[in-house]
Amino acid sequence: MEHSFLSAFILLLLVLDPLGSLPVFIPLMRAVAPERRTRVALRELLVAFSVLFAFMFFGDVFLRVMRLSERSLEVAGGVILLMVAIRMIFSHEGGVYGTPEGKEPFVFPLAVPLLAGPSAMATVLLLASRQPNQLMSWVGALCCAMAVSGAVLLLCERLRKLLGDSVVSALEKLMGLVLTAIAVEMILAGLKQYFTTA
């Protein structure tokens, strides 16, 4: 499955799912003192970006060390995306990643796994390993997707009030449907590659 900058940006945005994570962002940031919210949000964004950036650049080395093929990564990434998408569509208590603890977040659960979760790690690994000649495009797409996620995180309470809980829930389900189709496409592409090269 070939990607362009735009499709990679959209895919990463769907995987990061900032709007779908609003129900988790809001109580997490509410527990933080108002004067520290911007600092905490930027810190968590930086941690998440660093994790995904490292996976993007050292993904090929990781695959070789773990003796994994691109097709297995594609199928595994598709399965993880499918699981996340199903949880987005069929909402449950605690959101996509479960109920967070009522304290100031530090790495968990905001940076990892909400922003830099398994599906995001698998996606950047896959982008870099399948089309390494476009690595700078993937870095740009990641930067843009993280910027959008950061804006949503910083404005989470205002967005919730502006959109309303029902609209936020509807957007999450819509993103889940699109992500389901992308996940199935990734699985099929990986299986096709396996059977044609076996």
HUUR-V621641 format. One record per pair of residues at least 4 apart in sequence whose C-alpha atoms are under 7 Angstrom apart, sorted by sequence separation. I is the first residue (numbers start at 0). J is the second residue. D is the distance in Angstrom with one decimal. If there is no record, write none. Layout:
[[I/J/D] [I/J/D]]
This chain:
[[2/6/5.7] [3/7/6.0] [4/8/6.0] [5/9/6.2] [6/10/6.0] [7/11/6.0] [8/12/6.0] [9/13/6.1] [10/14/6.1] [11/15/5.9] [12/16/5.8] [16/20/6.2] [17/21/6.5] [20/24/6.0] [21/25/5.9] [23/27/6.4] [24/28/6.0] [25/29/6.0] [26/30/6.4] [31/35/6.5] [32/36/6.4] [35/39/6.0] [36/40/6.0] [37/41/6.1] [38/42/6.1] [39/43/6.2] [40/44/6.1] [41/45/6.1] [42/46/6.3] [43/47/6.2] [44/48/6.0] [45/49/6.0] [46/50/6.3] [47/51/6.3] [48/52/5.8] [49/53/6.0] [50/54/6.3] [51/55/6.1] [52/56/6.3] [53/57/5.8] [54/58/5.0] [57/61/6.2] [58/62/6.2] [59/63/6.3] [60/64/6.1] [61/65/6.0] [62/66/5.7] [63/67/6.4] [67/71/6.6] [68/72/6.4] [69/73/6.1] [70/74/6.2] [71/75/6.0] [72/76/5.8] [73/77/6.0] [74/78/6.2] [75/79/6.3] [76/80/6.1] [77/81/6.0] [78/82/6.3] [79/83/6.3] [80/84/6.0] [81/85/6.1] [82/86/6.3] [83/87/6.2] [84/88/6.3] [85/89/6.0] [86/90/5.9] [90/94/6.6] [93/97/4.3] [94/98/6.8] [104/108/6.6] [106/110/4.8] [107/111/5.2] [108/112/5.6] [109/113/5.1] [110/114/5.2] [111/115/5.0] [112/116/3.9] [115/119/5.6] [116/120/6.2] [117/121/6.0] [118/122/6.1] [119/123/6.3] [120/124/6.1] [121/125/6.0] [122/126/6.2] [123/127/6.1] [124/128/6.0] [125/129/5.9] [126/130/6.0] [127/131/4.9] [133/137/6.6] [134/138/6.3] [135/139/6.2] [136/140/6.1] [137/141/6.0] [138/142/6.1] [139/143/6.2] [140/144/6.1] [141/145/6.0] [142/146/6.0] [143/147/6.3] [144/148/6.2] [145/149/5.9] [146/150/6.2] [147/151/6.3] [148/152/6.1] [149/153/6.1] [150/154/6.1] [151/155/5.4] [154/158/6.0] [155/159/6.2] [156/160/6.4] [157/161/6.0] [158/162/5.8] [159/163/5.3] [162/166/5.7] [163/167/6.4] [164/168/6.1] [165/169/6.2] [166/170/6.1] [167/171/6.2] [168/172/6.4] [169/173/6.2] [170/174/6.1] [171/175/6.1] [172/176/6.3] [173/177/6.5] [174/178/6.0] [175/179/6.1] [176/180/6.6] [177/181/6.5] [178/182/6.0] [179/183/6.2] [180/184/6.2] [181/185/6.2] [182/186/6.3] [183/187/6.1] [184/188/6.0] [185/189/6.2] [186/190/6.2] [187/191/6.0] [188/192/6.2] [189/193/6.2] [190/194/6.2] [191/195/6.1] [192/196/6.1] [193/197/5.8] [2/7/5.9] [31/36/5.9] [62/67/4.9] [93/98/4.0] [104/109/6.4] [106/111/5.8] [107/112/6.7] [108/113/5.9] [109/114/6.3] [110/115/5.9] [111/116/5.6] [115/120/6.4] [159/164/6.4] [162/167/6.5] [62/68/6.8] [127/134/6.1] [28/36/6.6] [87/95/6.1] [86/95/5.7] [99/108/6.8] [83/95/7.0] [80/118/5.5] [79/118/5.7] [76/118/6.1] [76/121/5.1] [76/122/6.5] [73/125/6.5] [72/125/6.9] [46/106/6.9] [43/106/6.1] [47/110/4.7] [46/110/6.0] [47/111/6.5] [51/115/6.3] [50/115/6.7] [43/109/6.4] [44/110/6.3] [54/120/6.4] [58/124/5.1] [43/110/4.9] [47/114/6.0] [47/115/5.0] [55/123/5.2] [51/120/5.9] [54/123/6.7] [55/124/5.2] [59/128/6.0] [54/124/5.9] [58/128/6.9] [23/94/6.5] [30/101/6.5] [22/94/6.7] [30/102/5.9] [31/103/5.5] [51/123/6.8] [55/127/5.7] [30/103/6.0] [27/101/6.8] [27/103/6.9] [27/104/6.9] [88/171/7.0] [87/171/6.1] [88/172/4.4] [87/172/5.8] [88/175/5.3] [87/175/5.2] [88/176/6.9] [85/175/6.6] [84/175/4.4] [84/176/6.8] [84/178/5.7] [84/179/5.5] [80/178/7.0] [81/179/5.4] [15/114/5.4] [81/182/5.3] [80/182/5.4] [14/118/6.6] [15/119/6.6] [78/182/6.7] [14/119/5.8] [44/149/6.5] [77/182/4.3] [77/183/6.4] [11/119/6.9] [77/185/5.1] [78/186/7.0] [77/186/5.1] [74/185/6.3] [40/152/6.8] [73/185/5.9] [74/186/4.4] [40/153/6.6] [73/186/6.4] [74/189/5.2] [37/153/6.6] [73/189/5.3] [71/189/6.8] [70/189/4.5] [70/192/6.4] [70/193/6.2] [24/152/6.5] [7/137/6.8] [11/141/6.8] [25/155/6.0] [17/148/5.1] [24/155/6.7] [25/156/6.1] [4/136/5.6] [8/140/4.5] [12/144/5.2] [4/137/6.6] [7/140/6.2] [8/141/6.6] [11/144/6.2] [17/151/6.2] [21/155/6.2] [4/140/6.1] [8/144/6.0] [19/167/6.9] [18/167/6.7] [19/170/7.0] [19/171/4.4] [18/171/6.5] [13/174/6.3] [13/178/6.5] [0/188/6.3]]
